[in-house]
Amino acid sequence: AIDQGGIAETSRPGVYQEMGITHFCLPNVPALVPRTASHALTATLLPFLLQVEDDPLKVPELRQGAYLLLGQKGGHLE
């Protein structure tokens, strides 16, 4: 979100074109459509959370991001 600084170097508040890309950087857009935002967040996160619940060690994103897991250093756990 732009109120958190944006996700690209060219991010700044507002709607504008830069380098051939339309930027839509408005603060707190999910608040404008809370029900839709909740459904989108659930649809995105639920499969991941269910996978984590099932077996966190089988989630590659967690394994690679782990600093220490099962007494081993880093995310290169095989």
Distance bins in CASP14 RR format, pairs under 12 A and 6 or more apart:
PFRMAT RR
TARGET T0000
AUTHOR 0000-0000-0000
RMODE 2
METHOD distances of the structure
MODEL  1
1 7 0 0 0 0 1 0 0 0 0 0 0
1 11 0 0 0 0 1 0 0 0 0 0 0
1 13 0 0 0 0 0 1 0 0 0 0 0
1 24 0 0 0 0 0 1 0 0 0 0 0
1 25 0 0 0 0 1 0 0 0 0 0 0
1 26 0 0 0 0 1 0 0 0 0 0 0
1 27 1 0 0 1 0 0 0 0 0 0 0
1 28 1 0 0 1 0 0 0 0 0 0 0
1 29 1 0 0 1 0 0 0 0 0 0 0
1 30 0 0 0 0 1 0 0 0 0 0 0
1 31 0 0 0 0 0 1 0 0 0 0 0
1 37 0 0 0 0 0 1 0 0 0 0 0
2 8 0 0 0 0 0 1 0 0 0 0 0
2 10 0 0 0 0 0 1 0 0 0 0 0
2 11 1 0 0 1 0 0 0 0 0 0 0
2 12 1 0 0 1 0 0 0 0 0 0 0
2 13 1 0 1 0 0 0 0 0 0 0 0
2 14 1 0 0 1 0 0 0 0 0 0 0
2 15 0 0 0 0 0 1 0 0 0 0 0
2 16 0 0 0 0 0 1 0 0 0 0 0
2 23 0 0 0 0 1 0 0 0 0 0 0
2 24 0 0 0 0 1 0 0 0 0 0 0
2 25 1 1 0 0 0 0 0 0 0 0 0
2 26 1 0 0 1 0 0 0 0 0 0 0
2 27 1 0 1 0 0 0 0 0 0 0 0
2 28 0 0 0 0 1 0 0 0 0 0 0
2 29 0 0 0 0 1 0 0 0 0 0 0
3 11 0 0 0 0 0 1 0 0 0 0 0
3 12 0 0 0 0 0 1 0 0 0 0 0
3 13 0 0 0 0 1 0 0 0 0 0 0
3 14 0 0 0 0 0 1 0 0 0 0 0
3 25 0 0 0 0 1 0 0 0 0 0 0
3 26 0 0 0 0 1 0 0 0 0 0 0
3 27 1 1 0 0 0 0 0 0 0 0 0
3 28 1 0 0 1 0 0 0 0 0 0 0
3 29 0 0 0 0 1 0 0 0 0 0 0
3 30 0 0 0 0 0 1 0 0 0 0 0
3 31 0 0 0 0 0 1 0 0 0 0 0
4 11 0 0 0 0 1 0 0 0 0 0 0
4 13 0 0 0 0 0 1 0 0 0 0 0
4 25 0 0 0 0 0 1 0 0 0 0 0
4 27 0 0 0 0 1 0 0 0 0 0 0
4 28 0 0 0 0 0 1 0 0 0 0 0
5 11 1 0 0 1 0 0 0 0 0 0 0
5 12 0 0 0 0 1 0 0 0 0 0 0
5 13 0 0 0 0 1 0 0 0 0 0 0
5 25 0 0 0 0 1 0 0 0 0 0 0
5 27 0 0 0 0 1 0 0 0 0 0 0
6 12 0 0 0 0 1 0 0 0 0 0 0
6 13 0 0 0 0 1 0 0 0 0 0 0
6 14 0 0 0 0 0 1 0 0 0 0 0
6 23 0 0 0 0 1 0 0 0 0 0 0
6 24 0 0 0 0 0 1 0 0 0 0 0
6 25 1 0 0 1 0 0 0 0 0 0 0
6 26 0 0 0 0 0 1 0 0 0 0 0
6 27 0 0 0 0 1 0 0 0 0 0 0
6 29 0 0 0 0 0 1 0 0 0 0 0
7 23 0 0 0 0 0 1 0 0 0 0 0
7 24 0 0 0 0 0 1 0 0 0 0 0
7 25 0 0 0 0 1 0 0 0 0 0 0
8 18 0 0 0 0 1 0 0 0 0 0 0
8 19 0 0 0 0 1 0 0 0 0 0 0
8 21 0 0 0 0 1 0 0 0 0 0 0
8 23 1 0 0 1 0 0 0 0 0 0 0
8 24 0 0 0 0 0 1 0 0 0 0 0
8 25 0 0 0 0 1 0 0 0 0 0 0
9 18 0 0 0 0 1 0 0 0 0 0 0
9 19 0 0 0 0 0 1 0 0 0 0 0
9 21 0 0 0 0 0 1 0 0 0 0 0
9 23 0 0 0 0 0 1 0 0 0 0 0
10 16 0 0 0 0 1 0 0 0 0 0 0
10 17 0 0 0 0 0 1 0 0 0 0 0
10 18 1 0 1 0 0 0 0 0 0 0 0
10 19 1 0 0 1 0 0 0 0 0 0 0
10 20 0 0 0 0 0 1 0 0 0 0 0
10 21 1 0 0 1 0 0 0 0 0 0 0
10 22 0 0 0 0 0 1 0 0 0 0 0
10 23 1 0 0 1 0 0 0 0 0 0 0
10 25 0 0 0 0 1 0 0 0 0 0 0
11 18 0 0 0 0 1 0 0 0 0 0 0
11 19 0 0 0 0 0 1 0 0 0 0 0
11 21 0 0 0 0 0 1 0 0 0 0 0
11 23 1 0 0 1 0 0 0 0 0 0 0
11 24 0 0 0 0 0 1 0 0 0 0 0
11 25 1 0 1 0 0 0 0 0 0 0 0
11 26 0 0 0 0 0 1 0 0 0 0 0
11 27 0 0 0 0 0 1 0 0 0 0 0
12 18 0 0 0 0 1 0 0 0 0 0 0
12 23 1 0 0 1 0 0 0 0 0 0 0
12 24 0 0 0 0 0 1 0 0 0 0 0
12 25 1 0 0 1 0 0 0 0 0 0 0
12 26 0 0 0 0 0 1 0 0 0 0 0
12 27 0 0 0 0 0 1 0 0 0 0 0
13 23 0 0 0 0 1 0 0 0 0 0 0
13 24 0 0 0 0 0 1 0 0 0 0 0
13 25 1 0 1 0 0 0 0 0 0 0 0
13 26 1 0 0 1 0 0 0 0 0 0 0
13 27 1 0 0 1 0 0 0 0 0 0 0
13 28 0 0 0 0 0 1 0 0 0 0 0
13 29 0 0 0 0 0 1 0 0 0 0 0
14 22 0 0 0 0 0 1 0 0 0 0 0
14 23 1 0 0 1 0 0 0 0 0 0 0
14 24 1 0 0 1 0 0 0 0 0 0 0
14 25 1 0 1 0 0 0 0 0 0 0 0
14 26 1 0 1 0 0 0 0 0 0 0 0
14 27 0 0 0 0 1 0 0 0 0 0 0
14 29 0 0 0 0 0 1 0 0 0 0 0
15 21 0 0 0 0 0 1 0 0 0 0 0
15 22 1 0 0 1 0 0 0 0 0 0 0
15 23 1 0 0 1 0 0 0 0 0 0 0
15 24 1 0 1 0 0 0 0 0 0 0 0
15 25 1 0 0 1 0 0 0 0 0 0 0
15 26 1 0 0 1 0 0 0 0 0 0 0
15 29 0 0 0 0 0 1 0 0 0 0 0
16 22 1 0 0 1 0 0 0 0 0 0 0
16 23 1 0 1 0 0 0 0 0 0 0 0
16 24 0 0 0 0 1 0 0 0 0 0 0
16 25 0 0 0 0 1 0 0 0 0 0 0
16 26 0 0 0 0 0 1 0 0 0 0 0
17 23 1 0 0 1 0 0 0 0 0 0 0
17 24 0 0 0 0 0 1 0 0 0 0 0
17 25 0 0 0 0 0 1 0 0 0 0 0
18 24 0 0 0 0 0 1 0 0 0 0 0
18 25 0 0 0 0 0 1 0 0 0 0 0
24 32 0 0 0 0 0 1 0 0 0 0 0
26 32 0 0 0 0 1 0 0 0 0 0 0
26 33 0 0 0 0 0 1 0 0 0 0 0
28 34 0 0 0 0 0 1 0 0 0 0 0
28 37 0 0 0 0 1 0 0 0 0 0 0
29 36 0 0 0 0 0 1 0 0 0 0 0
29 37 1 0 0 1 0 0 0 0 0 0 0
29 40 0 0 0 0 0 1 0 0 0 0 0
30 36 0 0 0 0 1 0 0 0 0 0 0
30 37 1 1 0 0 0 0 0 0 0 0 0
30 38 0 0 0 0 1 0 0 0 0 0 0
30 39 0 0 0 0 0 1 0 0 0 0 0
30 40 0 0 0 0 1 0 0 0 0 0 0
30 41 1 0 0 1 0 0 0 0 0 0 0
31 37 1 0 0 1 0 0 0 0 0 0 0
31 38 0 0 0 0 0 1 0 0 0 0 0
33 39 0 0 0 0 1 0 0 0 0 0 0
33 40 0 0 0 0 1 0 0 0 0 0 0
33 41 0 0 0 0 0 1 0 0 0 0 0
34 40 0 0 0 0 0 1 0 0 0 0 0
34 41 0 0 0 0 0 1 0 0 0 0 0
35 41 0 0 0 0 0 1 0 0 0 0 0
35 42 0 0 0 0 0 1 0 0 0 0 0
36 42 0 0 0 0 0 1 0 0 0 0 0
36 43 0 0 0 0 0 1 0 0 0 0 0
37 43 0 0 0 0 0 1 0 0 0 0 0
37 44 0 0 0 0 0 1 0 0 0 0 0
38 44 0 0 0 0 0 1 0 0 0 0 0
38 45 0 0 0 0 0 1 0 0 0 0 0
38 46 0 0 0 0 0 1 0 0 0 0 0
39 45 0 0 0 0 0 1 0 0 0 0 0
39 46 0 0 0 0 0 1 0 0 0 0 0
40 46 0 0 0 0 0 1 0 0 0 0 0
41 48 0 0 0 0 0 1 0 0 0 0 0
41 49 0 0 0 0 0 1 0 0 0 0 0
42 48 0 0 0 0 0 1 0 0 0 0 0
42 49 0 0 0 0 1 0 0 0 0 0 0
42 50 0 0 0 0 0 1 0 0 0 0 0
43 49 0 0 0 0 0 1 0 0 0 0 0
45 51 0 0 0 0 0 1 0 0 0 0 0
45 52 0 0 0 0 1 0 0 0 0 0 0
45 53 0 0 0 0 0 1 0 0 0 0 0
46 52 0 0 0 0 0 1 0 0 0 0 0
46 53 0 0 0 0 0 1 0 0 0 0 0
47 53 0 0 0 0 0 1 0 0 0 0 0
47 54 0 0 0 0 0 1 0 0 0 0 0
47 59 0 0 0 0 0 1 0 0 0 0 0
48 54 0 0 0 0 0 1 0 0 0 0 0
48 56 0 0 0 0 0 1 0 0 0 0 0
48 59 1 0 0 1 0 0 0 0 0 0 0
48 60 0 0 0 0 0 1 0 0 0 0 0
48 61 0 0 0 0 1 0 0 0 0 0 0
48 62 0 0 0 0 1 0 0 0 0 0 0
49 56 0 0 0 0 0 1 0 0 0 0 0
49 59 0 0 0 0 0 1 0 0 0 0 0
49 62 0 0 0 0 0 1 0 0 0 0 0
50 56 0 0 0 0 0 1 0 0 0 0 0
50 58 0 0 0 0 0 1 0 0 0 0 0
50 59 0 0 0 0 0 1 0 0 0 0 0
51 57 0 0 0 0 0 1 0 0 0 0 0
51 58 1 0 0 1 0 0 0 0 0 0 0
51 59 1 0 1 0 0 0 0 0 0 0 0
51 60 0 0 0 0 0 1 0 0 0 0 0
51 61 0 0 0 0 1 0 0 0 0 0 0
51 62 0 0 0 0 1 0 0 0 0 0 0
52 58 0 0 0 0 1 0 0 0 0 0 0
52 59 1 0 1 0 0 0 0 0 0 0 0
52 60 0 0 0 0 0 1 0 0 0 0 0
52 61 0 0 0 0 1 0 0 0 0 0 0
52 62 1 0 0 1 0 0 0 0 0 0 0
52 63 0 0 0 0 0 1 0 0 0 0 0
53 59 0 0 0 0 0 1 0 0 0 0 0
53 62 0 0 0 0 0 1 0 0 0 0 0
55 62 0 0 0 0 0 1 0 0 0 0 0
55 63 0 0 0 0 0 1 0 0 0 0 0
56 62 1 0 1 0 0 0 0 0 0 0 0
56 63 0 0 0 0 1 0 0 0 0 0 0
56 65 0 0 0 0 0 1 0 0 0 0 0
56 66 0 0 0 0 1 0 0 0 0 0 0
56 69 0 0 0 0 1 0 0 0 0 0 0
56 70 0 0 0 0 0 1 0 0 0 0 0
56 77 0 0 0 0 0 1 0 0 0 0 0
57 63 1 0 0 1 0 0 0 0 0 0 0
57 64 0 0 0 0 0 1 0 0 0 0 0
57 66 0 0 0 0 1 0 0 0 0 0 0
57 69 1 0 0 1 0 0 0 0 0 0 0
57 70 1 0 0 1 0 0 0 0 0 0 0
57 72 0 0 0 0 0 1 0 0 0 0 0
57 75 0 0 0 0 0 1 0 0 0 0 0
57 77 1 0 0 1 0 0 0 0 0 0 0
57 78 0 0 0 0 0 1 0 0 0 0 0
58 77 0 0 0 0 0 1 0 0 0 0 0
59 65 0 0 0 0 1 0 0 0 0 0 0
59 66 0 0 0 0 1 0 0 0 0 0 0
59 69 0 0 0 0 0 1 0 0 0 0 0
59 75 0 0 0 0 0 1 0 0 0 0 0
59 77 0 0 0 0 0 1 0 0 0 0 0
60 66 0 0 0 0 0 1 0 0 0 0 0
60 75 0 0 0 0 1 0 0 0 0 0 0
60 76 0 0 0 0 0 1 0 0 0 0 0
60 77 0 0 0 0 1 0 0 0 0 0 0
60 78 0 0 0 0 0 1 0 0 0 0 0
61 75 0 0 0 0 0 1 0 0 0 0 0
62 69 0 0 0 0 1 0 0 0 0 0 0
62 74 0 0 0 0 0 1 0 0 0 0 0
62 75 0 0 0 0 1 0 0 0 0 0 0
62 77 0 0 0 0 0 1 0 0 0 0 0
63 69 1 0 0 1 0 0 0 0 0 0 0
63 70 0 0 0 0 0 1 0 0 0 0 0
63 72 0 0 0 0 0 1 0 0 0 0 0
63 74 0 0 0 0 1 0 0 0 0 0 0
63 75 1 0 1 0 0 0 0 0 0 0 0
63 76 0 0 0 0 1 0 0 0 0 0 0
63 77 1 0 1 0 0 0 0 0 0 0 0
63 78 0 0 0 0 1 0 0 0 0 0 0
64 74 0 0 0 0 1 0 0 0 0 0 0
64 75 1 0 1 0 0 0 0 0 0 0 0
64 76 1 0 0 1 0 0 0 0 0 0 0
64 77 0 0 0 0 1 0 0 0 0 0 0
64 78 0 0 0 0 0 1 0 0 0 0 0
65 73 0 0 0 0 0 1 0 0 0 0 0
65 74 1 0 0 1 0 0 0 0 0 0 0
65 75 1 0 1 0 0 0 0 0 0 0 0
65 76 0 0 0 0 0 1 0 0 0 0 0
65 77 0 0 0 0 0 1 0 0 0 0 0
66 72 0 0 0 0 1 0 0 0 0 0 0
66 73 0 0 0 0 1 0 0 0 0 0 0
66 74 1 0 0 1 0 0 0 0 0 0 0
66 75 1 0 1 0 0 0 0 0 0 0 0
66 76 0 0 0 0 1 0 0 0 0 0 0
66 77 1 0 0 1 0 0 0 0 0 0 0
67 73 1 0 0 1 0 0 0 0 0 0 0
67 74 1 0 0 1 0 0 0 0 0 0 0
67 75 0 0 0 0 1 0 0 0 0 0 0
67 76 0 0 0 0 0 1 0 0 0 0 0
67 77 0 0 0 0 0 1 0 0 0 0 0
68 74 1 0 0 1 0 0 0 0 0 0 0
68 75 0 0 0 0 1 0 0 0 0 0 0
68 77 0 0 0 0 0 1 0 0 0 0 0
69 75 1 0 0 1 0 0 0 0 0 0 0
69 76 0 0 0 0 0 1 0 0 0 0 0
69 77 1 0 1 0 0 0 0 0 0 0 0
69 78 0 0 0 0 0 1 0 0 0 0 0
70 77 1 0 0 1 0 0 0 0 0 0 0
70 78 0 0 0 0 0 1 0 0 0 0 0
71 77 0 0 0 0 1 0 0 0 0 0 0
72 78 0 0 0 0 1 0 0 0 0 0 0
END
